């Protein structure tokens, strides 16, 4: 079987992520908490390590949210 990365989410489920060699990128998983905001993002590397990024690593505010692309880290906040 091919190697995969694993991540345990906020609901205590194990998520398996693959690394896609043809695309030279790993799958990622955005972990959403109970109130609809995301908490963390897990990504699989080419060496099959799981990198976990936390919302706290990003200086994101409702004012600068548009500068970030993708779901994460914009989902870390709820803006009016």
C-alpha positions in Angstrom: 0.0 0.0 0.0 1.2 3.5 -0.7 2.4 5.6 2.3 0.0 8.3 3.6 0.0 11.0 6.2 -2.4 11.0 9.1 -4.0 13.7 11.2 -6.3 13.5 14.2 -9.0 16.2 13.9 -11.0 18.1 16.5 -13.7 15.4 16.5 -11.0 12.8 17.3 -11.3 11.2 13.8 -8.2 10.1 12.0 -7.9 11.7 8.5 -5.5 10.2 5.9 -3.9 12.4 3.4 -1.9 11.4 0.3 1.1 13.0 -1.3 0.5 13.4 -5.1 3.9 12.9 -6.8 2.7 13.9 -10.3 1.4 17.2 -9.0 4.3 17.6 -6.6 2.0 18.5 -3.8 0.3 16.9 -0.8 -3.4 16.8 -0.1 -4.5 19.1 2.7 -7.3 19.0 5.2 -8.8 22.0 6.9 -10.1 21.2 10.4 -13.3 23.0 11.3 -14.4 23.4 14.9 -17.9 23.4 16.3 -18.7 27.0 15.6 -17.9 26.9 11.9 -14.5 28.5 12.1 -11.5 26.5 11.2 -8.8 25.7 13.7 -5.9 24.1 11.8 -4.8 22.9 8.4 -2.9 19.6 8.0 -0.8 19.0 4.8 1.1 15.9 3.6 4.8 16.5 2.5 6.8 14.5 0.0 8.4 12.6 2.8 5.0 11.7 4.2 5.2 13.9 7.3 2.1 15.8 8.4 2.6 19.5 8.7 0.0 21.2 10.9 -0.6 24.9 10.7 -2.5 26.7 13.4 -4.7 29.8 12.9 -2.5 31.6 15.5 0.5 31.4 13.1 -1.3 33.9 10.7 -1.7 37.6 11.5 -5.2 37.5 9.8 -7.9 40.1 10.5 -11.2 40.9 8.8 -9.4 43.9 7.2 -6.5 41.9 5.6 -8.4 38.6 5.0 -8.6 39.3 1.2 -4.8 39.1 0.9 -4.9 35.3 1.6 -5.9 32.8 -1.0 -7.7 29.5 -0.5 -10.0 28.4 2.3 -7.3 28.6 5.0 -6.5 30.8 6.9 -9.5 33.0 5.9 -11.8 30.5 7.6 -10.1 31.2 11.0 -12.4 34.2 11.5 -16.0 35.1 11.1 -16.3 38.6 9.6 -19.5 40.6 9.5 
